[in-house]
């Protein structure tokens, strides 16, 4: 089966410091994969390379068999913070890609309904809760019909209950749109609940790959997730020791 996204980063350096070294993996269409690892191991840098935001590296990226450099319309990105423009309405933020008048695009209302924000088209970001703002960011990330959606710790700034609701929302919209997802997280529970595979990174690269052989919807208390969490924590402790 031909992979949708192929990532090969031979090396990424900042000055004399090597941040990434010999990283390679592939994502199949429709997969949800998490990158899990200690702070400073290069997870966010890797995500920025795939998104085309970091262009100075040795390696190659390919989407649907086609190599690319820089920004690619088939790749969407959701940051750790919502990063909504405060002077634009919710609808204008979602349709930012279209510029002036984009808020009237019918897809805006459809996406806001999908993320549970019907009727908030004209609200300003300052009127939203943290969870609502991140829902807007998800809608904006899906607006361009990306084949792959990248998320950099998107739920770390909200409370535990909101985080669980946003995790379920991500699963729902990814299934609805057939979107392939690559997620950076520090939370083993989040990684295992959301993902088909979890890639555990350290300073030396991807050390462990964990498959999660559970159908969705998943029970967060499933014994198999507890067993996988033990394996993930063992890999993380080893990664911290490197």
PETABEL-V373571 format. One record per residue. N is the residue number from 1. RES is the residue in one letter. SS is DSSP state (~ for helix, > for strand, _ for the rest). PHI is phi in radians with two decimals (NA if undefined). OMEGA is omega in whole degrees, 0 to 359 (* if undefined). Layout:
# PETABEL-V373571
n=N res=RES ss=SS phi=PHI omega=OMEGA
n=N res=RES ss=SS phi=PHI omega=OMEGA
This chain:
# PETABEL-V373571
n=1 res=X ss=_ phi=NA omega=180
n=2 res=X ss=_ phi=-1.32 omega=180
n=3 res=X ss=_ phi=-1.23 omega=175
n=4 res=X ss=_ phi=-1.32 omega=182
n=5 res=X ss=> phi=-2.19 omega=175
n=6 res=X ss=> phi=-2.01 omega=182
n=7 res=X ss=> phi=-2.14 omega=174
n=8 res=X ss=> phi=-2.42 omega=178
n=9 res=X ss=> phi=-1.98 omega=180
n=10 res=X ss=> phi=-1.21 omega=179
n=11 res=X ss=> phi=-2.87 omega=171
n=12 res=X ss=> phi=-2.31 omega=183
n=13 res=X ss=> phi=-2.19 omega=166
n=14 res=X ss=> phi=-2.02 omega=185
n=15 res=X ss=_ phi=1.14 omega=180
n=16 res=X ss=_ phi=-1.51 omega=186
n=17 res=X ss=> phi=-1.65 omega=175
n=18 res=X ss=> phi=-1.51 omega=182
n=19 res=X ss=> phi=-1.65 omega=179
n=20 res=X ss=> phi=-2.30 omega=182
n=21 res=X ss=> phi=-2.51 omega=176
n=22 res=X ss=> phi=0.93 omega=176
n=23 res=X ss=> phi=-1.79 omega=177
n=24 res=X ss=> phi=-2.59 omega=175
n=25 res=X ss=> phi=-2.87 omega=180
n=26 res=X ss=> phi=-2.38 omega=176
n=27 res=X ss=> phi=-2.05 omega=174
n=28 res=X ss=_ phi=-1.52 omega=179
n=29 res=X ss=_ phi=-1.00 omega=177
n=30 res=X ss=_ phi=1.51 omega=180
n=31 res=X ss=_ phi=-1.30 omega=166
n=32 res=X ss=> phi=-2.08 omega=183
n=33 res=X ss=> phi=-2.21 omega=178
n=34 res=X ss=> phi=-1.95 omega=170
n=35 res=X ss=> phi=-1.80 omega=185
n=36 res=X ss=> phi=-2.15 omega=180
n=37 res=X ss=> phi=3.10 omega=181
n=38 res=X ss=_ phi=-1.21 omega=176
n=39 res=X ss=_ phi=-1.03 omega=177
n=40 res=X ss=_ phi=1.55 omega=182
n=41 res=X ss=_ phi=-1.52 omega=174
n=42 res=X ss=_ phi=1.78 omega=182
n=43 res=X ss=~ phi=-1.06 omega=182
n=44 res=X ss=~ phi=-1.18 omega=177
n=45 res=X ss=~ phi=-1.08 omega=178
n=46 res=X ss=~ phi=-1.06 omega=179
n=47 res=X ss=~ phi=-1.10 omega=180
n=48 res=X ss=~ phi=-1.18 omega=175
n=49 res=X ss=~ phi=-1.12 omega=180
n=50 res=X ss=~ phi=-1.10 omega=180
n=51 res=X ss=~ phi=-1.29 omega=182
n=52 res=X ss=_ phi=1.51 omega=180
n=53 res=X ss=_ phi=-1.49 omega=173
n=54 res=X ss=_ phi=-2.05 omega=186
n=55 res=X ss=_ phi=-1.91 omega=182
n=56 res=X ss=_ phi=-1.66 omega=177
n=57 res=X ss=_ phi=-2.75 omega=175
n=58 res=X ss=> phi=-1.72 omega=180
n=59 res=X ss=> phi=2.71 omega=184
n=60 res=X ss=> phi=-2.62 omega=175
n=61 res=X ss=> phi=-2.11 omega=177
n=62 res=X ss=> phi=-2.48 omega=176
n=63 res=X ss=> phi=-2.07 omega=182
n=64 res=X ss=_ phi=0.92 omega=176
n=65 res=X ss=_ phi=1.47 omega=182
n=66 res=X ss=> phi=-1.91 omega=177
n=67 res=X ss=> phi=-1.13 omega=178
n=68 res=X ss=> phi=-2.54 omega=174
n=69 res=X ss=_ phi=-2.30 omega=179
n=70 res=X ss=_ phi=1.33 omega=183
n=71 res=X ss=_ phi=-1.14 omega=181
n=72 res=X ss=_ phi=-2.40 omega=184
n=73 res=X ss=_ phi=-1.17 omega=177
n=74 res=X ss=_ phi=-1.44 omega=181
n=75 res=X ss=> phi=-2.04 omega=175
n=76 res=X ss=> phi=-1.82 omega=184
n=77 res=X ss=> phi=-2.37 omega=173
n=78 res=X ss=> phi=-2.09 omega=185
n=79 res=X ss=_ phi=-1.42 omega=179
n=80 res=X ss=_ phi=-1.09 omega=174
n=81 res=X ss=_ phi=-1.77 omega=182
n=82 res=X ss=_ phi=-1.02 omega=179
n=83 res=X ss=_ phi=0.95 omega=175
n=84 res=X ss=_ phi=-1.39 omega=177
n=85 res=X ss=_ phi=-1.36 omega=191
n=86 res=X ss=_ phi=-1.16 omega=182
n=87 res=X ss=_ phi=-1.57 omega=178
n=88 res=X ss=_ phi=-1.83 omega=176
n=89 res=X ss=> phi=-1.25 omega=176
n=90 res=X ss=~ phi=-0.97 omega=181
n=91 res=X ss=~ phi=-1.08 omega=180
n=92 res=X ss=~ phi=-1.18 omega=176
n=93 res=X ss=~ phi=-1.15 omega=180
n=94 res=X ss=~ phi=-1.06 omega=184
n=95 res=X ss=_ phi=-1.71 omega=183
n=96 res=X ss=~ phi=-0.94 omega=181
n=97 res=X ss=~ phi=-1.03 omega=183
n=98 res=X ss=~ phi=-1.59 omega=181
n=99 res=X ss=_ phi=1.35 omega=183
n=100 res=X ss=_ phi=-1.01 omega=180
n=101 res=X ss=_ phi=1.56 omega=182
n=102 res=X ss=~ phi=-1.14 omega=181
n=103 res=X ss=~ phi=-1.09 omega=180
n=104 res=X ss=~ phi=-1.51 omega=179
n=105 res=X ss=_ phi=-1.08 omega=183
n=106 res=X ss=~ phi=-1.06 omega=180
n=107 res=X ss=~ phi=-1.18 omega=179
n=108 res=X ss=~ phi=-1.07 omega=179
n=109 res=X ss=~ phi=-1.08 omega=179
n=110 res=X ss=~ phi=-1.11 omega=181
n=111 res=X ss=~ phi=-1.21 omega=178
n=112 res=X ss=~ phi=-1.13 omega=176
n=113 res=X ss=~ phi=-1.15 omega=180
n=114 res=X ss=~ phi=-1.09 omega=181
n=115 res=X ss=_ phi=-1.67 omega=173
n=116 res=X ss=_ phi=1.36 omega=182
n=117 res=X ss=_ phi=-2.15 omega=177
n=118 res=X ss=_ phi=-0.98 omega=177
n=119 res=X ss=_ phi=1.59 omega=181
n=120 res=X ss=_ phi=-1.80 omega=181
n=121 res=X ss=_ phi=-0.90 omega=187
n=122 res=X ss=_ phi=-1.67 omega=178
n=123 res=X ss=_ phi=-1.24 omega=174
n=124 res=X ss=> phi=-1.68 omega=182
n=125 res=X ss=~ phi=-0.92 omega=181
n=126 res=X ss=~ phi=-1.15 omega=180
n=127 res=X ss=~ phi=-1.58 omega=185
n=128 res=X ss=_ phi=-1.78 omega=169
n=129 res=X ss=_ phi=-1.35 omega=179
n=130 res=X ss=~ phi=-1.06 omega=179
n=131 res=X ss=~ phi=-1.15 omega=178
n=132 res=X ss=~ phi=-1.14 omega=179
n=133 res=X ss=~ phi=-1.09 omega=180
n=134 res=X ss=~ phi=-1.26 omega=174
n=135 res=X ss=~ phi=-1.13 omega=176
n=136 res=X ss=~ phi=-1.07 omega=180
n=137 res=X ss=~ phi=-1.08 omega=178
n=138 res=X ss=~ phi=-1.15 omega=178
n=139 res=X ss=~ phi=-1.05 omega=178
n=140 res=X ss=~ phi=-1.10 omega=180
n=141 res=X ss=~ phi=-1.13 omega=181
n=142 res=X ss=~ phi=-1.58 omega=189
n=143 res=X ss=_ phi=-1.06 omega=184
n=144 res=X ss=_ phi=-1.55 omega=182
n=145 res=X ss=_ phi=1.00 omega=181
n=146 res=X ss=_ phi=-1.18 omega=174
n=147 res=X ss=_ phi=-1.33 omega=179
n=148 res=X ss=> phi=-2.20 omega=178
n=149 res=X ss=> phi=-1.97 omega=179
n=150 res=X ss=> phi=-1.75 omega=180
n=151 res=X ss=> phi=-2.31 omega=182
n=152 res=X ss=> phi=-1.85 omega=182
n=153 res=X ss=_ phi=0.79 omega=190
n=154 res=X ss=_ phi=-1.26 omega=186
n=155 res=X ss=_ phi=-2.02 omega=187
n=156 res=X ss=_ phi=-1.29 omega=186
n=157 res=X ss=_ phi=-1.69 omega=182
n=158 res=X ss=_ phi=-1.97 omega=181
n=159 res=X ss=_ phi=-1.21 omega=188
n=160 res=X ss=~ phi=-1.05 omega=182
n=161 res=X ss=~ phi=-1.18 omega=177
n=162 res=X ss=~ phi=-1.09 omega=179
n=163 res=X ss=~ phi=-1.03 omega=180
n=164 res=X ss=~ phi=-1.11 omega=179
n=165 res=X ss=~ phi=-1.14 omega=179
n=166 res=X ss=~ phi=-1.22 omega=175
n=167 res=X ss=~ phi=-1.06 omega=179
n=168 res=X ss=~ phi=-1.14 omega=177
n=169 res=X ss=~ phi=-1.11 omega=179
n=170 res=X ss=~ phi=-1.04 omega=178
n=171 res=X ss=~ phi=-1.07 omega=182
n=172 res=X ss=~ phi=-1.15 omega=184
n=173 res=X ss=~ phi=-1.28 omega=177
n=174 res=X ss=~ phi=-1.12 omega=177
n=175 res=X ss=~ phi=-1.17 omega=182
n=176 res=X ss=~ phi=-1.07 omega=185
n=177 res=X ss=~ phi=-1.71 omega=182
n=178 res=X ss=_ phi=1.14 omega=186
n=179 res=X ss=_ phi=-1.55 omega=173
n=180 res=X ss=> phi=-1.46 omega=188
n=181 res=X ss=> phi=-2.17 omega=170
n=182 res=X ss=> phi=-2.16 omega=189
n=183 res=X ss=> phi=-2.13 omega=171
n=184 res=X ss=> phi=-1.67 omega=179
n=185 res=X ss=> phi=-2.65 omega=172
n=186 res=X ss=_ phi=-1.76 omega=190
n=187 res=X ss=_ phi=-1.81 omega=179
n=188 res=X ss=~ phi=-1.03 omega=180
n=189 res=X ss=~ phi=-1.08 omega=179
n=190 res=X ss=~ phi=-1.11 omega=181
n=191 res=X ss=~ phi=-1.03 omega=185
n=192 res=X ss=~ phi=-1.31 omega=178
n=193 res=X ss=~ phi=-1.20 omega=186
n=194 res=X ss=~ phi=-1.52 omega=202
n=195 res=X ss=_ phi=-1.73 omega=166
n=196 res=X ss=_ phi=-1.46 omega=177
n=197 res=X ss=> phi=-2.45 omega=175
n=198 res=X ss=> phi=-2.14 omega=177
n=199 res=X ss=> phi=-1.81 omega=181
n=200 res=X ss=> phi=-1.65 omega=184
n=201 res=X ss=> phi=-1.82 omega=169
n=202 res=X ss=> phi=-2.40 omega=178
n=203 res=X ss=_ phi=-1.08 omega=183
n=204 res=X ss=_ phi=-1.63 omega=178
n=205 res=X ss=> phi=2.20 omega=177
n=206 res=X ss=> phi=-1.55 omega=186
n=207 res=X ss=> phi=-1.61 omega=187
n=208 res=X ss=> phi=-2.42 omega=172
n=209 res=X ss=> phi=-2.09 omega=180
n=210 res=X ss=> phi=-1.94 omega=174
n=211 res=X ss=> phi=-1.58 omega=180
n=212 res=X ss=_ phi=-1.96 omega=188
n=213 res=X ss=_ phi=-1.50 omega=181
n=214 res=X ss=_ phi=-2.12 omega=177
n=215 res=X ss=_ phi=-1.27 omega=176
n=216 res=X ss=_ phi=-1.84 omega=0
n=217 res=X ss=_ phi=-1.24 omega=183
n=218 res=X ss=_ phi=-1.82 omega=172
n=219 res=X ss=_ phi=-1.61 omega=182
n=220 res=X ss=_ phi=-1.05 omega=182
n=221 res=X ss=_ phi=-1.70 omega=183
n=222 res=X ss=_ phi=-1.05 omega=181
n=223 res=X ss=~ phi=-0.99 omega=180
n=224 res=X ss=~ phi=-1.10 omega=178
n=225 res=X ss=~ phi=-1.19 omega=177
n=226 res=X ss=~ phi=-1.15 omega=179
n=227 res=X ss=~ phi=-1.14 omega=179
n=228 res=X ss=~ phi=-1.15 omega=179
n=229 res=X ss=~ phi=-1.11 omega=177
n=230 res=X ss=~ phi=-1.07 omega=179
n=231 res=X ss=~ phi=-1.15 omega=179
n=232 res=X ss=~ phi=-1.14 omega=180
n=233 res=X ss=~ phi=-1.15 omega=177
n=234 res=X ss=~ phi=-1.05 omega=179
n=235 res=X ss=~ phi=-1.15 omega=180
n=236 res=X ss=~ phi=-1.17 omega=177
n=237 res=X ss=~ phi=-1.07 omega=178
n=238 res=X ss=~ phi=-1.14 omega=180
n=239 res=X ss=~ phi=-1.13 omega=178
n=240 res=X ss=~ phi=-1.13 omega=184
n=241 res=X ss=~ phi=-1.38 omega=183
n=242 res=X ss=_ phi=-1.34 omega=*
